[in-house]
Amino acid sequence: MDRSASEPEQPTLLQGFDLRRPLPTGVTPAASLPVARVLLETQVPHLDRFYDYLVPADLDAVAVPGVRIRARFGGQELTGYLVERLTETDPGLKLQPLGKVVSPEVVLRPDVLALCRAVADRYAGTLPDVVRSAIPPRMARVETEISAADASDAPRAAQPMIPKDQSEAWPPSCLMQYDGGTGFGQALTAGESPRAVLSVIPNQPGGWPALLTEAVAACLDSGRGALVVVPDARDLERLSETLTATLGPAAVARLSAEDGATPRYREFLRVSRGQATVAVGTRSAAYAPVHDLGLVVLWEDQDSSHAEPRAPYQHARETLLLRAQLAGCALLMAGTSRSAEAQRLVLTGWAVELAAPRPLLRAQAPRVVASSDSFEQERDPVLHAARLPRLAWTTASKALDHGPVLVQVARTGFLPAVRCERCREPVRCTECSGPMGLDHSTAVPGCRWCGVQAPNWSCPTCGGHRLRAAAIGADRTAEELGRAFPKVPVISATGGLPRRRVPGSPSLVVATPGAEPVAEGGYAAVLLLDGDRMLARDELRTGEEVLHRWLAAASLAKASRDGGVVVIAAGESDPVRALVRWDAAGFAERELNLRRDLELPPAVRTASLSGPARSADAFAEALELPEGVRLTGPVIEEDGVHRWLLFFSYGQGGAVCTELRRVKARSSANRDPVVNVRVDPQGLL
């Protein structure tokens, strides 16, 4: 069908620009910088580039870099962002006019765009996918709520938070407890950009939120802004309270998708306009447009919540490392434990370690006792068969006279997995082969995957009808402890039923890893159960992740001088020994050295390719990789999926990711079946 010569047509990337088409009738270009370079929001890899449009004169005043726009492309109208105004485009091209400026609000600043581009390059992803994580969805009502006076205010520079007459008293109390902490705080106050890694000392006044707040206040004292990223809503609430109480609510913006789209966008605009000098939030807050950024802080970098579940699957740690490099700002990575990646930064000299003096650490940390100790094994002859060892039982009984006791268990639920009592075979669903479990003591077996119940279950192997526990969850543990300590209240805290805080009165708090509430004054004792079960996962990072969970729970106990005790119910292993010594840095260094010998991450970088067998194999064969890159596979997975793995050095990372993006774009243009590409994937090995 013929199309009218006056009908506007947006060219496609493959076909190029149609030079025969005149400009639409009546469109007058802007007198100055008439070309708009835009980024369109498309998830198609081969369209990942900037496009030029003509700026009509009536949009000249509002078409500024960073605003949201609409433009015609490929026969449809797409949203995007205006990134630059130019005097001209490539010779010989006639441009289509920009369709609309959606909002005059500048939401994509040049420094954030550069960060998004760096993240996309590092993870072999597309720029629109990263920008989608960086910029929250627009809420028009939020923009209209702001008065014209507020909208016209110039961004306010970060104001010193430490009174001038107290400047000689710097550094504050928490940072100065660490070797090198005094110099780090002074460097921040002087406007410098130090980089440091630390494992926090437990039972400090105000806890870790006070420590991070002091670092932020030191940065603000130099007239610069700060950004803090935490893994989850629980940590965000604790830190937000301390930051707001110390710096004032006007200085702090809280960025979290869990708060809802409208509050998140309102806080984002406060940061973007320079009305808030400190941004704190979860992983997407790593892109917050903080003005005059002087410090980025990451809490608990090894937490899996920092990994983005959407393409290109970037990690907040790497995002903040790139941001510190691009912005030339300071960086602080802190946590109760230490990741191998953070220890690598220390060993390579990119960051310094703010170490805790051992005498102070021994005084502040609780006393840790392992049930695998030879003395305890002699006193408890049935230790190998007991889920709650004698040591844990007696410790809890004594500690309940002085305060609450935290009991960490590996699984939620009542009996999340069951076996046949006669032959010990795991009970599986007859519909989907998923694991069967019990929700309470009188429940019938139900599938954890599809929900099908089996009231008349019989074992297909031996014909038995009786069940036994294969795994015990938090609900069953709480029920058993309630019977054992009938006069003590039992409190459950899981991901589905979170508890932020508990009182300091005697109680038993049963919690899953990561859901432990904070007790007023600290726990008198912490019992870490199911240790061997947690360490049984056959994954590269199991020991590191389990030690992180143990240390996070153990740090909630009182100091040893105040009677705080931690009991770990697990066999002898490197993570158990590291917990007893309270030596996260030493464990991380040993892990890193071992992985360097085995050429495993983070000593090297990795990438995975997975998809339909023929497409994944063709993708791997099409790669033109630098010499020395290891390509292994394919591993045959379910439903005919093939997976390939790449191992390459950090120096080869740029070339490998560029090649992955090239082959992705070619496959997309050819409309081949999608091959999922993940660079430095979490939990793959």
C-alpha positions as CSV (number, residue, x, y, z in Angstrom):
1,M,0.0,0.0,0.0
2,D,1.4,3.4,-1.0
3,R,1.9,5.9,1.8
4,S,1.5,9.6,1.5
5,A,4.6,11.6,0.9
6,S,3.8,13.9,3.8
7,E,3.3,11.2,6.3
8,P,6.2,11.1,8.8
9,E,8.1,7.8,8.9
10,Q,10.7,6.9,11.6
11,P,13.5,4.9,10.0
12,T,14.6,1.6,11.4
13,L,18.2,0.9,12.4
14,L,18.6,-1.8,9.8
15,Q,17.0,0.1,6.9
16,G,18.6,3.5,7.6
17,F,17.1,6.9,7.0
18,D,14.9,7.6,4.0
19,L,16.5,10.7,2.4
20,R,13.6,11.0,-0.1
21,R,11.1,12.0,2.6
22,P,10.7,15.8,3.2
23,L,10.1,17.2,6.6
24,P,6.5,17.2,7.7
25,T,4.5,20.2,6.6
26,G,4.5,23.1,9.1
27,V,7.4,21.8,11.4
28,T,9.8,24.7,12.1
29,P,13.1,23.6,13.7
30,A,14.5,25.2,16.8
31,A,16.8,28.2,16.0
32,S,19.6,26.9,18.2
33,L,20.8,23.3,18.6
34,P,18.0,21.9,16.5
35,V,19.0,18.2,16.8
36,A,18.0,16.1,19.8
37,R,19.9,12.9,20.5
38,V,17.6,10.5,22.4
39,L,17.7,7.2,24.1
40,L,14.6,5.2,23.4
41,E,13.2,2.7,25.9
42,T,13.4,-0.5,24.0
43,Q,14.5,-4.0,25.1
44,V,15.7,-5.1,21.7
45,P,19.5,-5.5,21.9
46,H,20.3,-4.5,18.3
47,L,18.5,-1.2,18.8
48,D,20.7,-0.2,21.7
49,R,22.0,3.1,20.5
50,F,21.2,6.8,20.4
51,Y,18.9,8.3,17.7
52,D,18.7,11.9,16.4
53,Y,15.4,13.8,16.0
54,L,14.5,17.3,15.0
55,V,13.6,19.7,17.8
56,P,10.5,21.7,16.8
57,A,10.6,25.4,17.7
58,D,7.6,25.0,20.0
59,L,9.6,22.4,22.1
60,D,12.8,24.4,22.1
61,A,12.4,25.7,25.7
62,V,11.5,22.4,27.3
63,A,13.6,19.9,25.3
64,V,16.6,20.0,27.6
65,P,19.0,17.1,28.3
66,G,17.6,14.7,30.8
67,V,13.9,15.1,30.2
68,R,11.4,12.3,29.3
69,I,10.3,12.4,25.6
70,R,8.1,10.6,23.1
71,A,9.1,9.9,19.6
72,R,8.0,7.9,16.6
73,F,10.1,4.8,15.8
74,G,9.4,1.9,13.5
75,G,5.7,2.8,13.2
76,Q,5.0,3.2,16.9
77,E,5.5,5.9,19.5
78,L,8.2,5.1,22.1
79,T,9.2,6.8,25.3
80,G,12.7,7.7,26.0
81,Y,15.1,10.4,27.3
82,L,16.7,13.4,25.6
83,V,20.4,13.1,26.3
84,E,22.0,15.8,24.3
85,R,21.2,18.8,22.0
86,L,23.4,19.2,18.9
87,T,23.8,21.7,16.1
88,E,23.7,19.1,13.3
89,T,23.4,15.4,12.6
90,D,25.3,13.1,10.2
91,P,25.5,14.6,6.7
92,G,22.7,13.8,4.3
93,L,20.1,12.7,6.9
94,K,16.7,14.3,7.2
95,L,15.3,13.8,10.7
96,Q,11.8,13.2,12.0
97,P,10.5,15.7,14.6
98,L,10.5,15.0,18.3
99,G,7.0,14.0,19.2
100,K,6.6,15.3,22.7
101,V,8.3,16.3,25.9
102,V,6.5,14.2,28.5
103,S,7.7,16.3,31.4
104,P,10.1,19.3,31.9
105,E,11.6,17.5,34.9
106,V,15.2,16.6,34.4
107,V,15.5,13.0,35.6
108,L,18.5,11.6,33.7
109,R,21.6,13.6,34.5
110,P,24.8,13.2,32.4
111,D,26.8,11.6,35.3
112,V,24.0,9.0,35.9
113,L,23.8,8.3,32.1
114,A,27.6,7.7,32.1
115,L,27.2,5.3,35.0
116,C,24.4,3.4,33.3
117,R,26.5,3.1,30.2
118,A,29.5,1.7,32.2
119,V,27.2,-0.8,34.0
120,A,25.7,-1.9,30.7
121,D,29.2,-2.4,29.2
122,R,30.4,-4.3,32.2
123,Y,27.5,-6.7,32.2
124,A,27.1,-7.1,28.4
125,G,23.6,-5.5,28.7
126,T,21.7,-2.8,27.0
127,L,21.6,0.8,28.2
128,P,17.8,1.0,28.3
129,D,17.7,-2.0,30.7
130,V,20.1,-0.3,33.1
131,V,18.3,3.1,32.9
132,R,15.0,1.3,33.7
133,S,16.6,0.4,37.1
134,A,18.1,3.9,37.6
135,I,15.0,6.0,37.0
136,P,11.7,5.3,38.8
137,P,8.5,5.4,36.9
138,R,7.0,8.9,36.5
139,M,4.2,9.9,38.9
140,A,2.7,13.1,37.3
141,R,0.7,13.9,40.4
142,V,4.0,14.2,42.4
143,E,5.4,16.7,40.0
144,T,2.2,18.8,40.2
145,E,2.2,18.8,44.0
146,I,5.4,20.8,44.1
147,S,4.8,24.5,44.1
148,A,6.3,26.8,41.6
149,A,8.5,28.3,44.2
150,D,10.0,25.0,45.1
151,A,10.4,24.1,41.5
152,S,12.4,27.3,40.8
153,D,14.7,26.9,43.8
154,A,18.3,26.4,42.9
155,P,19.8,23.1,44.2
156,R,21.1,23.5,47.7
157,A,24.7,22.5,48.3
158,A,25.5,20.1,51.1
159,Q,25.8,22.0,54.4
160,P,28.4,21.1,57.0
161,M,26.8,19.0,59.7
162,I,29.5,19.4,62.3
163,P,29.5,22.8,64.0
164,K,32.6,24.8,63.3
165,D,33.4,25.3,67.0
166,Q,33.5,21.5,67.3
167,S,35.7,20.8,64.3
168,E,38.7,20.1,66.5
169,A,36.8,17.3,68.2
170,W,36.6,15.3,64.9
171,P,36.7,12.3,64.3
172,P,33.6,11.0,66.1
173,S,33.6,8.1,68.5
174,C,32.8,5.1,66.2
175,L,35.3,5.6,63.3
176,M,38.2,6.3,65.7
177,Q,37.9,2.8,67.1
178,Y,39.3,1.3,63.9
179,D,42.9,1.3,62.8
180,G,43.0,4.0,60.2
181,G,39.5,5.2,61.0
182,T,40.7,8.6,62.3
183,G,42.5,9.3,59.0
184,F,39.5,8.1,57.0
185,G,37.2,10.5,58.8
186,Q,39.6,13.4,58.5
187,A,40.1,12.8,54.8
188,L,36.3,12.9,54.2
189,T,36.0,16.1,56.1
190,A,38.9,17.7,54.1
191,G,37.1,16.9,50.9
192,E,39.3,14.0,49.9
193,S,38.2,10.7,48.4
194,P,39.6,7.7,50.5
195,R,38.4,4.1,49.8
196,A,38.1,1.7,52.7
197,V,36.7,-1.7,53.7
198,L,35.8,-2.7,57.2
199,S,34.0,-5.3,59.3
200,V,32.1,-3.7,62.1
201,I,32.8,-4.1,65.8
202,P,29.7,-5.4,67.5
203,N,28.0,-3.6,70.4
204,Q,29.3,-0.2,69.6
205,P,27.1,2.7,70.7
206,G,24.3,3.1,68.1
207,G,25.4,0.0,66.3
208,W,26.4,0.0,62.6
209,P,23.9,2.7,61.7
210,A,25.8,5.2,63.9
211,L,29.1,4.2,62.2
212,L,27.7,4.8,58.7
213,T,26.0,8.0,59.8
214,E,29.3,9.3,61.1
215,A,31.0,8.7,57.8
216,V,28.1,10.4,56.0
217,A,28.3,13.4,58.4
218,A,32.0,13.7,57.7
219,C,31.4,13.9,54.0
220,L,28.6,16.5,54.4
221,D,31.0,18.5,56.6
222,S,33.1,19.0,53.4
223,G,30.1,20.4,51.6
224,R,29.5,17.3,49.5
225,G,26.6,14.8,49.2
226,A,26.5,11.1,50.1
227,L,24.8,7.9,49.0
228,V,24.2,4.7,51.1
229,V,22.9,1.4,49.8
230,V,21.6,-1.3,52.1
231,P,20.3,-4.8,51.1
232,D,16.7,-4.8,52.5
233,A,13.9,-2.9,54.2
234,R,14.9,-3.9,57.7
235,D,18.3,-2.4,57.4
236,L,16.9,0.6,55.5
237,E,14.5,1.4,58.4
238,R,17.3,1.2,61.0
239,L,19.7,3.4,59.0
240,S,17.0,5.9,58.0
241,E,16.0,6.5,61.6
242,T,19.6,7.2,62.6
243,L,20.4,9.4,59.6
244,T,17.2,11.4,60.0
245,A,17.7,11.9,63.8
246,T,21.3,13.0,63.2
247,L,21.1,15.1,60.0
248,G,17.4,16.1,60.0
249,P,14.6,14.9,57.7
250,A,15.2,17.6,55.1
251,A,18.7,16.3,54.4
252,V,17.8,12.6,53.9
253,A,15.9,11.0,51.0
254,R,14.8,7.4,51.3
255,L,14.6,5.4,48.0
256,S,13.0,2.0,48.0
257,A,10.5,0.3,45.7
258,E,8.8,-1.3,48.8
259,D,7.7,2.2,49.9
260,G,5.5,2.5,46.8
261,A,5.8,4.2,43.5
262,T,4.6,7.6,44.6
263,P,6.8,8.0,47.8
264,R,9.8,6.7,45.8
265,Y,9.3,9.2,43.0
266,R,8.8,12.1,45.4
267,E,12.0,11.2,47.2
268,F,13.8,10.8,43.9
269,L,12.8,14.3,42.8
270,R,14.1,15.7,46.1
271,V,17.5,14.2,45.4
272,S,17.4,15.2,41.7
273,R,16.6,18.8,42.6
274,G,19.3,19.0,45.2
275,Q,16.9,19.4,48.1
276,A,18.2,16.3,49.8
277,T,22.0,15.9,50.2
278,V,21.9,12.2,51.4
279,A,20.2,9.4,49.6
280,V,19.7,6.0,51.3
281,G,18.0,3.0,49.8
282,T,18.2,-0.5,48.4
283,R,20.0,-1.6,45.2
284,S,18.4,0.8,42.7
285,A,19.4,3.7,44.9
286,A,23.0,3.2,43.6
287,Y,22.0,5.4,40.7
288,A,20.5,8.2,42.8
289,P,21.3,11.6,41.3
290,V,23.0,13.1,44.4
291,H,24.5,16.5,43.7
292,D,28.3,16.9,44.2
293,L,28.6,13.3,45.3
294,G,31.5,12.8,47.8
295,L,30.9,9.4,49.3
296,V,29.2,6.1,48.4
297,V,28.6,3.5,51.1
298,L,27.6,-0.1,50.7
299,W,26.4,-2.2,53.7
300,E,26.7,-6.0,53.6
301,D,27.9,-6.3,50.0
302,Q,27.7,-10.1,50.0
303,D,24.0,-10.1,50.6
304,S,22.1,-11.6,47.7
305,S,19.5,-8.9,47.7
306,H,22.1,-6.5,46.1
307,A,21.9,-8.5,42.9
308,E,19.3,-7.2,40.4
309,P,17.0,-10.0,39.2
310,R,16.3,-8.4,35.9
311,A,18.7,-8.1,32.9
312,P,21.5,-7.3,32.8
313,Y,21.6,-8.7,36.4
314,Q,24.0,-6.1,37.8
315,H,25.2,-6.1,41.4
316,A,25.0,-3.0,43.6
317,R,28.7,-3.6,44.6
318,E,30.0,-3.3,41.1
319,T,27.7,-0.4,40.3
320,L,29.0,1.6,43.3
321,L,32.6,0.7,42.4
322,L,32.1,2.0,38.9
323,R,30.4,5.1,40.3
324,A,33.2,5.8,42.7
325,Q,35.7,5.5,39.9
326,L,33.7,7.7,37.5
327,A,32.8,10.4,40.1
328,G,36.2,10.3,41.8
329,C,34.4,10.1,45.2
330,A,35.1,8.2,48.4
331,L,33.9,4.7,49.0
332,L,33.2,2.7,52.2
333,M,32.2,-1.0,52.1
334,A,31.1,-2.2,55.6
335,G,29.4,-5.3,57.0
336,T,29.4,-7.7,59.8
337,S,31.3,-10.2,57.6
338,R,33.6,-9.8,54.6
339,S,33.1,-11.0,51.0
340,A,35.9,-12.4,48.9
341,E,35.3,-9.5,46.5
342,A,35.8,-6.9,49.2
343,Q,39.0,-8.6,50.4
344,R,40.3,-8.6,46.9
345,L,40.0,-4.8,46.8
346,V,42.1,-4.7,50.0
347,L,44.8,-7.1,48.7
348,T,45.1,-5.3,45.4
349,G,45.5,-1.9,47.1
350,W,42.5,-0.4,45.6
351,A,41.0,0.1,49.1
352,V,42.5,0.1,52.6
353,E,41.2,-2.0,55.5
354,L,40.0,-0.2,58.6
355,A,40.7,-3.1,60.9
356,A,39.3,-3.6,64.4
357,P,42.0,-3.9,67.1
358,R,41.9,-7.5,68.4
359,P,41.7,-6.5,72.2
360,L,38.7,-4.3,71.5
361,L,37.0,-6.9,69.3
362,R,37.4,-9.6,72.0
363,A,35.8,-7.3,74.5
364,Q,32.9,-6.2,72.4
365,A,32.1,-9.5,70.7
366,P,30.1,-12.2,72.5
367,R,31.8,-15.4,73.5
368,V,31.3,-18.0,70.8
369,V,31.2,-21.7,71.7
370,A,31.0,-24.5,69.1
371,S,29.2,-27.8,69.9
372,S,31.8,-29.6,67.9
373,D,34.4,-28.7,70.5
374,S,36.1,-31.9,71.8
375,F,35.2,-31.1,75.4
376,E,31.5,-30.7,74.5
377,Q,31.5,-33.9,72.6
378,E,32.8,-35.8,75.6
379,R,30.1,-34.3,77.8
380,D,27.3,-34.9,75.3
381,P,27.5,-38.5,74.0
382,V,24.4,-38.1,71.8
383,L,25.5,-34.9,70.3
384,H,25.7,-36.3,66.8
385,A,21.9,-37.1,66.8
386,A,20.7,-34.0,68.6
387,R,19.3,-31.0,66.8
388,L,19.5,-28.9,70.0
389,P,22.8,-30.0,71.7
390,R,23.1,-30.1,75.5
391,L,25.3,-27.0,75.4
392,A,22.6,-25.0,73.6
393,W,20.0,-26.2,76.0
394,T,21.9,-25.2,79.1
395,T,23.0,-21.9,77.6
396,A,19.4,-21.0,76.8
397,S,18.2,-22.0,80.3
398,K,20.7,-19.7,82.0
399,A,20.4,-16.8,79.6
400,L,16.7,-16.6,79.9
401,D,17.2,-15.3,83.5
402,H,18.9,-12.2,82.0
403,G,17.1,-11.4,78.7
404,P,15.9,-12.7,75.4
405,V,17.5,-15.7,73.5
406,L,17.7,-15.7,69.7
407,V,17.4,-19.1,68.0
408,Q,18.3,-19.1,64.3
409,V,17.0,-22.0,62.2
410,A,17.7,-22.7,58.5
411,R,14.1,-23.1,57.2
412,T,10.7,-21.5,57.6
413,G,7.5,-23.4,58.0
414,F,6.6,-26.4,60.2
415,L,8.1,-29.5,58.4
416,P,9.1,-28.2,55.0
417,A,10.3,-31.6,53.9
418,V,9.3,-35.1,55.1
419,R,10.4,-38.7,54.5
420,C,8.9,-42.1,54.7
421,E,9.4,-43.4,58.2
422,R,10.0,-47.0,57.0
423,C,12.4,-46.6,54.1
424,R,13.6,-43.0,54.6
425,E,12.8,-42.1,51.0
426,P,11.9,-38.4,50.4
427,V,8.2,-37.8,49.9
428,R,7.6,-36.3,46.4
429,C,4.5,-34.9,44.7
430,T,2.8,-37.3,42.3
431,E,1.8,-34.4,40.0
432,C,5.0,-32.3,39.7
433,S,7.7,-34.3,41.7
434,G,8.0,-31.4,44.1
435,P,8.9,-31.8,47.8
436,M,6.0,-32.6,50.2
437,G,5.8,-31.0,53.6
438,L,3.5,-30.3,56.6
439,D,2.2,-26.9,57.6
440,H,1.3,-27.9,61.1
441,S,1.1,-31.0,63.3
442,T,-2.4,-32.2,62.1
443,A,-1.9,-31.2,58.4
444,V,-1.9,-33.6,55.5
445,P,1.1,-33.6,53.2
446,G,1.1,-30.8,50.7
447,C,3.4,-30.0,47.7
448,R,5.7,-27.0,48.1
449,W,5.6,-26.4,44.4
450,C,2.1,-26.9,43.1
451,G,0.0,-27.1,46.3
452,V,-1.6,-30.5,45.7
453,Q,-2.4,-32.3,48.9
454,A,-2.1,-36.1,49.5
455,P,-4.4,-37.1,52.4
456,N,-4.1,-40.8,51.5
457,W,-0.4,-40.8,50.8
458,S,1.5,-44.1,50.7
459,C,5.1,-44.6,49.9
460,P,5.6,-45.9,46.3
461,T,8.8,-47.6,47.4
462,C,7.8,-49.6,50.4
463,G,4.0,-48.9,50.8
464,G,4.4,-47.3,54.2
465,H,2.0,-44.6,55.4
466,R,3.9,-42.9,58.3
467,L,6.0,-39.8,57.9
468,R,9.1,-38.5,59.6
469,A,10.8,-35.1,59.4
470,A,13.5,-34.5,56.8
471,A,13.8,-30.8,57.7
472,I,12.4,-28.9,60.7
473,G,11.2,-25.3,60.1
474,A,10.9,-22.3,62.3
475,D,7.2,-23.0,63.2
476,R,8.0,-26.5,64.5
477,T,11.1,-25.2,66.4
478,A,8.9,-22.6,68.1
479,E,6.3,-25.2,69.0
480,E,9.0,-27.5,70.6
481,L,10.7,-24.7,72.5
482,G,7.3,-23.5,73.7
483,R,6.7,-26.9,75.3
484,A,10.3,-27.0,76.7
485,F,10.0,-23.6,78.3
486,P,6.3,-23.2,79.1
487,K,6.7,-20.0,81.1
488,V,8.7,-18.1,78.5
489,P,6.9,-16.4,75.5
490,V,8.0,-17.6,72.1
491,I,8.3,-15.1,69.2
492,S,8.6,-16.1,65.6
493,A,10.3,-13.9,63.0
494,T,10.5,-15.0,59.3
495,G,10.6,-13.3,55.9
496,G,6.8,-13.7,55.7
497,L,6.2,-12.5,59.2
498,P,8.9,-10.0,59.9
499,R,9.6,-8.5,63.3
500,R,11.9,-5.4,63.5
501,R,12.4,-5.3,67.2
502,V,11.7,-7.3,70.4
503,P,11.8,-6.1,74.0
504,G,14.7,-6.9,76.4
505,S,12.6,-9.1,78.6
506,P,13.1,-12.9,78.7
507,S,11.7,-14.6,75.6
508,L,12.6,-17.1,72.9
509,V,12.9,-15.5,69.5
510,V,12.9,-18.1,66.6
511,A,14.0,-16.6,63.3
512,T,15.3,-17.6,59.9
513,P,18.5,-16.2,58.5
514,G,18.2,-12.5,57.6
515,A,15.0,-12.0,59.6
516,E,16.4,-11.7,63.1
517,P,14.9,-8.8,65.0
518,V,17.0,-6.4,67.1
519,A,16.5,-6.9,70.9
520,E,16.6,-4.0,73.2
521,G,19.9,-4.1,75.0
522,G,21.0,-7.1,73.0
523,Y,20.3,-10.9,73.3
524,A,21.6,-12.7,76.3
525,A,22.4,-15.7,74.1
526,V,22.2,-16.6,70.4
527,L,21.7,-20.3,69.3
528,L,22.7,-21.0,65.7
529,L,21.0,-24.3,64.8
530,D,21.0,-26.4,61.6
531,G,24.6,-25.4,60.9
532,D,25.5,-28.6,59.1
533,R,22.3,-28.4,57.0
534,M,23.2,-24.8,55.9
535,L,26.7,-25.8,55.0
536,A,25.5,-28.8,53.0
537,R,24.7,-26.8,49.9
538,D,27.1,-27.7,47.1
539,E,27.9,-24.1,45.9
540,L,31.0,-22.1,45.6
541,R,29.9,-19.4,48.0
542,T,28.2,-21.6,50.6
543,G,30.8,-21.1,53.4
544,E,31.0,-17.4,52.8
545,E,27.2,-16.9,52.8
546,V,26.7,-19.1,55.9
547,L,29.4,-17.3,57.9
548,H,27.8,-14.0,56.9
549,R,24.4,-15.2,58.3
550,W,26.0,-16.4,61.5
551,L,28.0,-13.3,62.1
552,A,24.9,-11.1,61.4
553,A,22.9,-13.0,64.1
554,A,25.8,-13.3,66.5
555,S,26.4,-9.5,66.4
556,L,23.0,-9.0,68.0
557,A,24.2,-10.7,71.2
558,K,25.5,-8.8,74.2
559,A,29.3,-8.3,74.6
560,S,31.2,-11.1,76.3
561,R,31.9,-8.8,79.3
562,D,28.1,-8.5,79.7
563,G,27.6,-12.3,79.6
564,G,26.7,-12.6,75.9
565,V,27.1,-16.1,74.5
566,V,26.8,-17.6,71.0
567,V,26.4,-21.3,70.5
568,I,27.0,-22.8,67.0
569,A,25.5,-26.2,66.5
570,A,27.6,-27.6,63.6
571,G,30.5,-29.9,62.9
572,E,34.0,-28.6,62.7
573,S,34.6,-26.6,59.5
574,D,36.4,-23.4,58.3
575,P,33.3,-21.2,58.7
576,V,32.8,-22.5,62.3
577,R,36.5,-21.8,63.2
578,A,36.2,-18.3,61.6
579,L,33.1,-17.6,63.7
580,V,34.7,-18.7,66.9
581,R,37.7,-16.5,66.2
582,W,35.4,-13.7,64.9
583,D,37.7,-13.4,61.9
584,A,35.7,-12.6,58.8
585,A,38.7,-11.0,57.0
586,G,40.9,-14.0,57.5
587,F,38.3,-16.4,56.2
588,A,37.7,-14.1,53.1
589,E,41.4,-14.0,52.3
590,R,41.7,-17.8,52.6
591,E,38.7,-18.2,50.3
592,L,40.2,-15.8,47.8
593,N,43.5,-17.5,47.7
594,L,41.9,-20.9,47.2
595,R,39.8,-19.6,44.4
596,R,42.8,-18.0,42.8
597,D,44.5,-21.4,42.7
598,L,41.4,-22.9,41.2
599,E,40.8,-20.0,38.8
600,L,37.3,-19.4,40.2
601,P,35.5,-16.1,40.9
602,P,36.2,-13.5,42.2
603,A,39.9,-14.3,41.3
604,V,38.6,-14.4,37.7
605,R,35.4,-13.2,36.0
606,T,32.7,-15.4,34.5
607,A,29.8,-15.4,32.1
608,S,27.1,-17.9,31.3
609,L,25.2,-18.5,28.1
610,S,21.9,-20.5,28.4
611,G,19.2,-21.1,25.9
612,P,17.7,-23.6,23.4
613,A,20.4,-26.1,22.5
614,R,20.9,-25.1,18.9
615,S,20.8,-21.4,19.6
616,A,23.1,-21.5,22.6
617,D,25.6,-23.6,20.7
618,A,25.6,-21.3,17.7
619,F,26.0,-18.3,20.0
620,A,29.1,-19.8,21.7
621,E,30.6,-20.7,18.3
622,A,30.1,-17.2,17.0
623,L,32.1,-15.6,19.8
624,E,35.5,-14.3,18.8
625,L,37.2,-14.4,22.2
626,P,40.6,-13.1,23.2
627,E,43.4,-15.6,23.7
628,G,43.3,-17.2,27.1
629,V,39.5,-17.1,27.6
630,R,38.2,-20.5,28.7
631,L,34.9,-21.6,27.1
632,T,33.5,-24.7,28.7
633,G,30.3,-26.6,27.9
634,P,27.7,-27.3,27.0
635,V,26.0,-28.5,30.2
636,I,22.7,-30.1,29.2
637,E,19.9,-28.8,31.5
638,E,16.1,-29.4,31.6
639,D,13.9,-29.0,28.5
640,G,16.7,-29.2,26.0
641,V,18.5,-26.1,27.4
642,H,22.3,-25.8,26.9
643,R,24.6,-23.8,29.2
644,W,28.0,-22.6,28.3
645,L,30.5,-20.9,30.8
646,L,33.2,-18.4,30.1
647,F,36.2,-17.7,32.4
648,F,38.3,-14.7,31.8
649,S,40.6,-12.3,33.6
650,Y,39.6,-8.8,34.7
651,G,41.9,-7.3,32.0
652,Q,40.0,-9.3,29.4
653,G,36.6,-8.2,30.7
654,G,36.1,-5.3,28.4
655,A,36.9,-7.2,25.3
656,V,34.8,-10.2,26.3
657,C,31.7,-8.2,27.2
658,T,31.9,-6.2,24.0
659,E,32.0,-9.4,22.0
660,L,29.0,-10.8,24.0
661,R,27.1,-7.6,23.2
662,R,28.0,-7.9,19.5
663,V,26.7,-11.5,19.2
664,K,23.6,-10.6,21.2
665,A,22.8,-7.7,18.8
666,R,23.4,-9.9,15.8
667,S,21.1,-12.7,17.1
668,S,18.4,-10.1,18.0
669,A,18.6,-8.7,14.4
670,N,18.3,-12.2,13.0
671,R,15.4,-12.9,15.3
672,D,17.1,-16.0,16.7
673,P,15.7,-17.6,19.8
674,V,16.8,-15.7,22.9
675,V,20.1,-16.8,24.6
676,N,20.3,-15.5,28.2
677,V,23.7,-13.9,28.9
678,R,24.7,-13.3,32.5
679,V,28.1,-11.8,33.4
680,D,29.5,-12.6,36.9
681,P,26.3,-14.4,37.8
682,Q,25.5,-15.0,41.5
683,G,24.9,-18.5,42.7
684,L,25.8,-20.2,39.4
685,L,28.8,-22.2,40.7
